[in-house]
Amino acid sequence: MVDNAEDIWQHSARKFQQSMTDSWKNAFASFQNMDLGAAGANWTAIDVKPPKISFSPKKLQQVQRDYLKEATELWNNPQAAHKFNDRRFADPAWSANPATAFSVAAYLLNSKALMQLVDAVKADDMTLARIRFTIEQMVAAAAPSNFMALNAEAHQKAIASKGESIAKGVQNLVRDIQQGRVSMTDESQFEIGKNVATTEGAVVFENDIFQLIEYKPLTAKVYARPLLLIPACINKFYILDLQPDNSVIRYAVSQGHRTFVVSWRNPDASMGTKTWHDYIEDGAIKAIMLARQISGADAINALGFCVGGTILSNALAVLAARGEKAVCSATFLTSLIDFTDTGILSIFIGEQVVKYREQELAGGGLMKGADMASIFSFLRPNELVWNYVVGNYLKGETPPPFDLLYWNADSTNLPGPFYTWYLRNTYLENNLVKPGVTTVCGEKIDFGLVDMPAYIYCSREDHIVPISGAYATTQHLPGNKRFVMGASGHIAGVINPPTKNKRCYWIREDGQLPKSVEQWQEGATEHPGSWWPDWSNWLASQAGKQVAAPKSYGKGKLKAIEPAPGRYVLVRA
């Protein structure tokens, strides 16, 4: 048995090493197809140089010894196959059948060996990250649970339902093919404006980039300085207004803030030439001036979420360069202005990738929202892809209704020139934090001029905006800053209302902001529950005196156009 296992090992190791060395150029070019939506790109037209890689003989030998030992134990004692700890195979059906149990145990053993082989690769950090990501995708896709012939749960359900689950699975597959995405929730249970995005308000302005929504006050008095929320334009704004009990917007209104939000238009072909500068000048800056005009305040408070925070930072830098003091404080939620650490997304960015996108889109066109949504899902393939493939198609199940996942499926396009400028000046060259290097709307960007109080929030398990990336904002803005770290990820950490009494957050009571987030964490104190009340208290201190709440929307010629959430948010990509 050992000889047989050793033959298998030697063959697998040779194939792996060959693919990572002799054929690496092709593998790397294929991987590059996954850059934030570049599937189908003709990478043969681009000179992709294979990175230098080698293998640690010592680590290879150790992996071989471990594999042979565990493979021999499994072969000689098949009962050991019934002892595995992976939630994909937690159902008793997997261990009840010796054949499926053995297939799972062999899969887990081979997966472990493959990941250990990755650890044996010697290469630069970026190449290692790309190899690891690629192998993780392969391992996730090869799970026995993903195949009808091997999925013990699906077999059991098919028998119990007399084949109905298979018929339903086929129906689900046809539906998802028609809609162009894997269903993650029962979308029939949601309707924008009916049970998501329901906070009462009205659209008071619109142009070809955004609608400005003003919300109806829930208090007799409001703060004199209004709050403007700028969400990411790569998603729709109602992540901040899902349902009444988890709505950031409704919470802000209930705390006495006269609240406005930018609802970005979902771009079609007519917007294919819009640039980053258009989104700053005719988007963020326009919204800031309108909120100030409507409220009559000397200045407003502004909040940017995700890419909306990057957009806000640029708008503030442009206003500062012009000597405009229209904003008195800024809140940044899971946002980047310094792109030194971009986490897993950095593996999709390179000079060749950006050049290709510039050739394709810089002159006009759209970056399809579905392509970007697919890449973000594959950052967590087991949870956001294969879990639903198994449930929807193999088991014939309908996923439960979940407002956050409904929003997640409602993707948006991006104008090509906007997208290519953003890729080069942020992820690739990190130009925004280099004073005077980047020009936006005719002004040199210098965050050293953005001197105002700032509330900076990050999520501890965020895989899109790493905590060190969000923390770096504290090192570039000169004003008084409050940095808060919440539990959970990019979205769930932000959407954490106090009424749920879930999770926790960390703050340094001494207010110190050392150079690294690791140093900051050493002096941080954990607090139970939501960070929203902390932010609300901070925001109140920036919002001025309280005045009588307005009885109508808008002001002067800026009148209600239509009820919130408006038309723009209804347009699907």
C-alpha positions, 0 to 999 in steps of 0.5 A: 500500500505504501508503494502505491501511495508513494507512486500517487504522491510522486506523480502528483508532486511532479505534475504540480511542480511542472505546472508551477515552473515549466508551464507557469506563464500560461497558468499566470495568464489564465489567472490574470483573466480573473482581474476584477472582471477581465474574464474573456480578455485576450491576454496573449496580446500582452507580454506576461512575464512568468515570475521566478519560482522555485521549491524548498526541497526540505519542505517538499520532503516533509509534505511527502512524508506527511502525505504518505503517512496519512494516506497509508493510515487512511488506506489501511483503516477506512473507518478513519474516513468517518472522522472529519471536521468540515461543515460542508460534510457535517450532515450524518449522510456523509459518514453513513455511507463508507464510499462517500466518507472515504471520498471526503477523507481523501479529498481533505487529505489531498487538499491539505497536501496541495496547500502545503505544497503552496507553502513549499513554493519560493517566490515573491509575496505577490506571486505566492498570494496569486498561487495560493488564491488559485489553488484555493479556488481549485480546492474549493471547486473540487469538493465532493459536495459540489458533484451530484454523483458524490453528494450523499445529502443530495442523494438522500434528499432525492430519494426522500422527495422521489426525485422532486429535489432534482426537478427543482434543482434543474428549474433553479439552474435554468433560472440562474442561467437566465438571470446570469448569477447564482441566487443567494437568497429568495429575491421574490421576497424583496421589493425596493421601496416596499420592504427594503429602502423604506425610510420616508423621504423624497428626491430633491435633485437629480442629474445624470450621475445621481439623485439626492434624497432628503429624509423626513425628520423623525424628531421635533428638532434637528441639528443645524448642520445636516448629514450627507451620506455618500455610499459606494458607486459600485453598489446601491445606496440601500445597504445603508437603508435595508429594513427599519431595524438595521438602517443606518439612515433611519438611525441617523434620522432618529438621532435628530440629523437632517439626513441626505443621501447620494443615490448613484445612477446605475450607468448605461451606455449613455454614461460610458464616457463619465470620468472620476472627475465627473463623479467628484465634481458633479457627484460628491461636491454637487451633493455637498453644496446642495445639502448646505444650500437646502439646510442653510447651514454654514457647513455640513457633516459628510459620511463616505462608505467604502469607495464612497469614502475614497470619493469623499476624500477626493471631494474634500481635497478639491474643496480644500485646494479651492479654499472652500469650507463646506464640510465641517467633519468627515466619517469614513466607513471601511474606506481606503485613501492609502492603498498600500495594503489592499489585501486580497484584491491586490492579486488582481492588479498589475501593470498589464491588467491596468494597461489592458483595461485602459486600452479597452475602456479608457475611451468609453464603455462600461465595466459590467457590474456582474463581472465585479460581483462574481470576483467578490463572490470568489474571494470566499468561494465556499460561502458565496459560490459553492454553498449556493450551487449545492443548495440550489441545484443539487438539493433543489432548495430555495435559499432563505430570504436575507436582505443583505444578500438581496442587496449584494445581488443588485450589482451596478456598472461603472463607466470605463474611464472612471474605472480605469482612472481609479485602478491606476491611481489607487490600487496600482500606483497609490497616488492619492497619498502623494501630495501634489502628484494627482490632479482631480477636477483641476486641483492637486490632491493634498490630504494635508489640507483636509483639516477637520475632525474625522471618524474612521471606522474599520471592520476587524475581519474585512477582506476587502478593506484590511484594517491596516489599510483603513487605519492608514487614513489616520496618518494622512489627515491632520485634524482630530481623529477618532479610530474605531474597529468593529467586529465582523466583516466589510458589510456585517461589521458596519450594519450592526444596529444597537437593538441587536446587541451583537458583536463588539468594537474597540477604541483607544480611550487615550486617543493615541494614533501610533504608526501601525494598527497593531500598535493601536490595538495594543492599547485598545479597549473592547466594548460590547455591542454596536459602535453606532452610539459611539459614532452618534455621540461624536457626530452630535458634537460636530452638528451644531445647535438644534433647530425646528425640524423642516416641514417640507422637503428641499428649499426654493427651486429644489423641491420634491421630485418623487418619493424616496428611494427614487427611480435611479436605485430601481435600475438593474445592471 
